[in-house]
């Protein structure tokens, strides 16, 4: 009997993450779900168990605005499973409400959007990479955005000229660029690393709270993300950015090898991690 694939999804209690979890549960995947509210995690896990007749997904609790909690989250995933086939880095905050438009900082003193949207996923990836490599062939899927802005290395935490949109776009560019960098450092036969813009203004909590309307559907985003998670034709595809299901070009800085190396170096220092062994 073939063992079901084990898939870890961050931000799995709302929006795209929750809908993707349901889609993968229908396939029989063994799920590990992350959230920052235990009640919502429990309700999501129970909903999936009852709806799809599968084992109750395992849950892990963490606030990604704290690097200590990110490390504990990784330890929780490692304790929950001896293999990890796919890591979907989906959790994040938008450019405005409900997380505010003014500059805020994380528990570690980093600009909040850079911390939650980028640094948390960066550290979580590094912490889970040995398990992913041991489970080869494995996949990392970064849920990013087509909204990108060059990382300002002279003002990485945006202490000057702050706007929520600028911070959001910089965090998403950093997510994509570090994914490209990681893809260049590990064989695709072990782990592939790809990023995508799943859909435009889906009716998620943060989109509706900030804009009051949506363009694409949650189902559009699920279909694009599900493809990167499951499509056998993409087994050897790595270091790419997709606009929905279309191979696309990211911001030019993501292809600047010097900028990527600088981002990698600075990121390792910010999360206090030695890097890839």
N, C-alpha and C positions, 0 to 999 in steps of 0.2 A: 504494500500500500504506500503510495506516494505521500510524503509528509507535506501538509499545507505550508505555504510560504508565510513566514512571520514578518509582519509589516508594522512599523512604528510610525505613528502620525502625531505631530504636535498640533496644538490648537484644534482638537478633535471634538469639542463640545458645541460648536456653532458653525454655521455657514458651510464653506467648502470642505473643511476638515470632517465635519459630521456627515455630510452627504457622501464624501468619498469613502469614509469608513463603512457606511451602509452598503455602498456598491461593492466594496471588496469583501465584506462579510457574505454577500450573496454568492460570491465565488468560493466561499469556504476558507478564506484566509484567516490565519491566527493573528489577531490584532492586539496591539498595545497602544492605548490611547492616552494622550497627555491633555491636561487642562489645568486651570488654576483655581477651580471651584470644585470641591469634592462632590457636592450635591449634584452638579451638572454632569460630572464624570459618571457618577453612579447611574443617573437617569439615562444617559446615552448608552452606557454599557448594557443596561437592562433592556432598553428598547431594541438594541441590536440582537441580543440573545433571543428575545421573544419573537421579533419580526422574522428572523432568518433561521431560527432553530439551530443555532450554533452555540459553542461554548461561550460563556460570558467573556468578553474581551477583558484583558488585564488593564489596569489603570495606574497611572503615575501622576502625582501631583507636584506642580512647581510653578513659581512665579518667575518668568524668564527675565525679569528686571533685576534679578539677583544671580550673580555668577556662582555663588555658593549653592543656591538651589539648582542651578543648571548642572553642577557637578553631582549633586545628590540625585537629580533626575537620571543622569547617565548611569549612575550606580544602580538605581532602581530598575532600569531597563536590563542591565547586565544580570541582575539577580533574577529577573523574571523569565529569562530565556537563555539557552545555550547557543542560539543562532539568530541572526538577523538578516533577512533577505533584502529588505527595503526600508530606508529611512526617508520619510516625507517631511521635510522641514517646512511646515505650513504656517505656524503661529506667527502673528505679527500685529502691529497696530498701524492705523492709517495716518493720514496727513492732518486730521483734525479731530472732531468729536468721535467717540466719547472720551478720548484721551487728551483733549485740549489742543489749542493752537499755540500756546506759549511754550517757551523752552523749559523742559523739565529734565531732571537727572534720575538715573537709576540708583539702586542701593549702593552701587560701587562708585557713584559720582560721574558716570558717563552720560552723555546726551541720550535721552530715553529711547528715541526711535532707533538710533544707531545701536544701542545696547540690546533692545528687544528684537528688532528685525534682523540684525546682522550678528553682533557679537555672541548672542546666546546660541544661535544656530552654528556659528563657527566653532565655538567651544564644544558644543554637543557633538558635532561631527567628529572632531578630533578624539573626543572621549569614547565614541562608539566605533571609530574606525578599525581598531584591532578585531572587534567582534564581526564587523562587516567583512573584513578581509578574510577572516577565518571561515566565513559562510559563503565564499565566492562560488559562483558569480553573484554579486550583490549590486544594489542600485541606491544612489542618493538622488532625490528629486527635490530641488529647491523651488518653492512657490514664490516667485519674484513678481516683477511688474514691468510693463513696457515704459512706465514712468521712471526715468533714470536721470541722474545728474552726477557729474564727475566728483569724485572724492577730493575734498580740499585738504591736502596734507599739511598746510600751514594753519588750518583751523578745523581740525578733524571733528571736534565736538561742537562746532558751529556756535561759538561764543559771540560771534559778530554777525549781524545781518540774518538773524534767525527767522525762519518761517517753517511751519509744520510740513508744507509741501516740499521745500528744499531738503529738509531733514529726511523725509520719507524717501525721496528720490535718491539721495546719496546712500541711504541704507540699502536700497534695492540694488544699486549699482555695485556696492561693496559685496553684496551677497552673490551676484552673478560673477564678478571678477574673481572672487576667492574660489568659487566653484570651478572656473576655468583653470585657476592656478593648481587646485587640488587634482583636477583631472590630468594635468601634465605631470604630476608627481607620483601617481599610482597607475598600474596597468589596468586597462579597461577589462581585461580578463578577470581581474579581482573585483573591482568596484567601478561602476560608471557614475559620472557626476554630471547632471544636466539641470538646467533652470528653465522656467517658463513663466510667461504671462498667461494665466489660465483663461481669463475672460475679462471683459471691460465692465467695470461697475456692476458686479453681480449684486443681487439684493441681500447683501450681508448686513449684519448689525451696524458695522462702522460706516458702510456706504449709505445706508438709509438714514442713519443719524446725522451724517454730515451733509449729504446731498438731497435727500428726500425723494430720490428716484433711482431707477436702475436702467441699464441698457441690455446687457446679456443676462442669461439665466444661470442659476447655480448648476443646472445640468450641463450647460456649455463648459463651465469650468471643470466639473467632474470628468467629463469626457476627455478633455485635453490632458488632465493630470493622470487619469487612469491609464491613458495610452503610454505615458512615460514609465509608469509603474509596472505595466504588464506586457506590453507589446514585444513578442519575440524578435520582431524585425529590428528592434532598437537595442538588442543585447550587447552589441559592440559599440554603440554610439555613445560618445562621451565628450565633455567639454563644449556643449552646445547650448544655445538659447533658442527657445521656441516661443513664437507668438501664437497661442492656442496650439494648433497641431502643425503649424508651418515653421520650418527652419528659418530663423530670422537673425538679423544683426542686432547685437546689443550696442550700447553706447561705445564710441571708439576707445575710451579709456580702458575698457575691459580687455582689449586686445593689445594694450601697451605692456610689454613684458616687464619693463622697469617699474611702472606704476603697480602692477600686480605683485611684484616681489616686495615693493615697499609696503603695500597694504598687508601682505602676509607677515612681514617682519613686525610691523606696528601692532597687528592684531594679536600675534603670539605674546607680545609684551603686555598688551592690555588685559588679556585673559590669564596671563602667567602660566603659559603652557610651553613645554619644550619643543613641540612640533612632532613631526612624523618620524618614528624610529626607523 
